[in-house]
Amino acid sequence: MAQHDDIFTGTWYSYHWYPTSDDKAEESSEYRVTAHQKGDKVVFESEPNDVGSYMIMHLSVDGKLATGTWYENTSLKGEYAGMMYSGAGQLIISDDQQDMEGMWAGIGVDHAAGKPRIYTGRWELSRERRSATK
């Protein structure tokens, strides 16, 4: 699949799911992001979401696979009190190049054990806004 410098450029919506602080359930975050593409590199940068959190992602596209890193600053007012998180992810690009679906990995705190732990979760990018409750 040949990549054009602007095929991913524009507005997208990012959804990711992560465990609650007690690891007993799952929560989700949604961001409206603007993508900028140069060759096979795409940067997705969010606007602050409804609680003031912010995310930026750097992805490299290789055919139907997007691989890269992400960084998230959480809301100063929320449960995670302005924590900075980062990690890696891989997403499969849909045939029409309007959606990506995959997984993220990143460090968090296992509150029960009182130590750091690597967490994983679902991650989707879409040109269309939808509910993040799936």
C-alpha positions as CSV (number, residue, x, y, z in Angstrom):
1,M,0.0,0.0,0.0
2,A,1.6,3.2,-1.1
3,Q,1.4,6.0,1.5
4,H,0.8,9.6,0.4
5,D,2.0,12.5,2.5
6,D,-1.5,13.6,3.4
7,I,-3.6,10.4,3.5
8,F,-3.8,10.5,7.4
9,T,-3.6,14.3,7.7
10,G,-6.7,15.8,9.3
11,T,-9.1,15.3,12.2
12,W,-9.3,11.9,14.0
13,Y,-10.7,10.6,17.2
14,S,-8.6,8.5,19.6
15,Y,-10.1,6.0,22.0
16,H,-8.2,3.9,24.5
17,W,-9.3,1.7,27.4
18,Y,-7.3,1.2,30.6
19,P,-7.9,-0.4,34.0
20,T,-9.3,1.5,36.9
21,S,-7.0,2.4,39.8
22,D,-8.2,-0.7,41.7
23,D,-7.7,-2.9,38.5
24,K,-11.3,-4.2,38.9
25,A,-12.9,-2.5,35.9
26,E,-12.1,-0.7,32.7
27,E,-12.4,3.0,31.9
28,S,-11.9,4.8,28.6
29,S,-10.6,8.1,27.3
30,E,-11.5,9.9,24.2
31,Y,-9.5,12.6,22.4
32,R,-10.1,14.7,19.3
33,V,-6.7,14.7,17.6
34,T,-5.2,16.4,14.6
35,A,-2.9,14.3,12.4
36,H,0.1,15.6,10.5
37,Q,1.9,13.3,8.1
38,K,5.3,13.4,6.5
39,G,6.1,10.3,4.4
40,D,5.4,7.3,6.6
41,K,5.5,9.3,9.9
42,V,2.3,10.6,11.4
43,V,1.9,12.7,14.6
44,F,-1.5,12.8,16.2
45,E,-1.9,15.7,18.7
46,S,-5.0,16.1,20.8
47,E,-6.8,19.1,22.0
48,P,-7.4,18.9,25.8
49,N,-10.4,16.6,26.3
50,D,-13.4,17.4,28.5
51,V,-11.4,16.9,31.7
52,G,-8.3,18.7,30.6
53,S,-6.1,15.7,29.7
54,Y,-3.8,15.8,26.6
55,M,-2.2,13.2,24.4
56,I,0.3,13.1,21.6
57,M,1.2,10.0,19.5
58,H,4.1,9.4,17.0
59,L,3.4,6.6,14.6
60,S,5.3,5.1,11.7
61,V,3.2,3.5,9.0
62,D,4.3,0.3,7.2
63,G,1.6,-1.0,4.9
64,K,-1.4,-1.8,7.1
65,L,0.5,-1.5,10.4
66,A,1.1,1.7,12.4
67,T,3.7,1.4,15.2
68,G,4.9,4.1,17.6
69,T,4.8,5.8,21.0
70,W,2.3,7.8,22.9
71,Y,2.4,10.3,25.8
72,E,-0.5,11.4,27.9
73,N,-0.8,14.2,30.5
74,T,-3.8,13.6,32.7
75,S,-6.1,16.2,34.2
76,L,-4.8,18.1,37.2
77,K,-8.3,17.8,38.6
78,G,-8.9,14.1,38.0
79,E,-8.1,10.9,39.8
80,Y,-4.6,10.7,38.3
81,A,-3.8,14.3,39.3
82,G,-1.7,15.5,36.4
83,M,0.3,12.3,36.0
84,M,2.4,11.8,32.8
85,Y,2.1,8.4,31.2
86,S,3.9,7.1,28.1
87,G,4.2,3.8,26.2
88,A,4.1,2.1,22.9
89,G,1.4,0.8,20.6
90,Q,0.6,-1.0,17.4
91,L,-2.5,-0.6,15.3
92,I,-3.8,-2.3,12.2
93,I,-5.1,0.2,9.5
94,S,-8.4,-0.6,7.9
95,D,-8.6,-1.2,4.1
96,D,-10.2,2.3,3.6
97,Q,-7.6,3.9,5.9
98,Q,-10.3,5.6,8.0
99,D,-9.8,3.5,11.1
100,M,-7.0,1.9,13.1
101,E,-7.4,-0.7,15.8
102,G,-4.8,-2.2,18.1
103,M,-3.2,-2.2,21.5
104,W,-1.1,0.0,23.7
105,A,1.3,-0.9,26.5
106,G,2.7,1.4,29.2
107,I,3.7,1.6,32.8
108,G,1.3,2.3,35.6
109,V,1.1,1.6,39.4
110,D,-0.2,-1.7,40.7
111,H,-1.9,-0.2,43.8
112,A,-2.5,-3.6,45.4
113,A,1.2,-4.5,45.2
114,G,2.5,-1.0,45.6
115,K,4.9,-1.1,42.7
116,P,5.1,-0.3,39.0
117,R,3.6,-2.6,36.4
118,I,3.3,-2.7,32.6
119,Y,-0.4,-2.5,31.6
120,T,-1.9,-3.1,28.2
121,G,-5.3,-2.1,26.6
122,R,-7.3,-1.5,23.5
123,W,-6.7,1.5,21.3
124,E,-8.6,2.8,18.3
125,L,-8.3,5.7,16.0
126,S,-11.2,6.7,13.7
127,R,-12.1,9.5,11.4
128,E,-15.6,9.4,12.8
129,R,-16.6,10.2,16.3
130,R,-18.4,7.4,18.2
131,S,-19.0,6.1,21.7
132,A,-15.9,4.8,23.5
133,T,-18.0,2.4,25.5
134,K,-17.5,-0.8,23.4
